[in-house]
Amino acid sequence: MTTYYYALASEHFLLEQEPFEEVLKERRRHYQEQEQAIDFWLLRSPAFLDAPAVKASCPQPAVAVVSTNKTFITWLKLRLEYVATGEFPAPSATIADPLACLDAVATP
């Protein structure tokens, strides 16, 4: 089982109000310079929100950045400020696919 970390916000905030595309480009460039594999994904309407503990505190429609890198999610929280963060183990009984979504998936 793997622990996944996430930064979660409303779609309007993250994709329209914040310069989020620039943030992702910057991070992708950093990963390439470090010769590090991309370990984060942008999910619209992530399916893991169906877990009761997460769904209760989630703005709708939601967008999440999911990563196996806790440091990246912490950096993202500091960079964007108004996002919720958390973690979950997967696969599990409540979250079979950590990257599944109810809408389209976009990767950086």
Secondary structure, DSSP 4 states (H G I P E B T S, - for coil): -EEEEEEEEEHHIIIIIS-HHHHHHHHHHHHHHTT----EEEEESBGGGGSHHHHTT--SSEEEEEES-HHHHHHHHHHH-S-EEEEEEES-SS-S-TT-BSS-EE--
